[in-house]
């Protein structure tokens, strides 16, 4: 299952992303993979790439990371996705 968290600004998104990033190893032990590609705390770099402000090849890296993970739950989170045209 892929969970794409698209929180708007000022809704607690940063707190959630901080938690996910700080606890990524413990979450992974529980079967929850917080994608590393394009992430510092959130996946802002992935969102920026969709808006033409970064390399779209980052999404290929993300797909490869998702495919190679055996975790049943994968998570991507970025505020910037809510303003991106699907």
N, C-alpha and C positions, 0 to 999 in steps of 0.2 A: 504494500500500500504506500502510495506517495501522498504525503500531506504537504500542501503548499499553503503556507500561512501568509496571507496578504492583509496585514493590519495597516490601517491608516495611521498617520502621525497622531500623537497625543492620546493613544488608546491603550498604553501599556505594552506596546510591541517591543520596545527596547528592553524592558525588564524581562520579558519572555526570552528574547534573543540572548541576553546576557546569561540567563539561567541555562539555556540550551548549550551555549558555548562553554561556560564554566564547568558544566557537568557532562560534556560530550562523551567522555570515556565511560562514566558510570551508566549513562543512558545506553551506550552501545552494548554494555554487558546485559542490558535488559531487552535488547533487540530493537533499539531505536537509534537509527543512524542520522546524525545531524550532518548533512553534506558538508565536506571540507572545501570543495572547489568553489571559488568565488566568495569565500567567507572570511571576514575578519571577525566580526561579531554576528552580523547578519549577512545575507547574500546580496548586498547592495551592488556588487560588481556584476552579478548576473542580471539584475534589473537594468543597470546602466547599459549593458551590452544590447539589451532589447530595444533601448531607446536611442541606439546609434552612438553611444558615448563610451564604447568599449568594444573589445574583440568578441564577435559572435562565436569564435572558436572556443571560448570559455564554456559555452553550452555543450559542445561536443565532449569536452573534458568532464562536465557534470554528468552527461549521459553514460560515459564510460565508468565513472565512479559508481553511479546508481546500479549499473549492470553487474559490476564486480562485487558489490556488497551482498552478503547473505542475510542481512537483517530484514525481518519482515516489514518493518516500518522505516520509511525514509522521510526526512523533513527538510524542507527549504522554507526560509522565512525572509521576506524583504518588504519594507514599506513601499519601495519604489515600484513594486509590481502592480499596485492598485491604480497607477496612472499609465500603465502600459497597455497598448491596444493588443488584444489577443491575436 
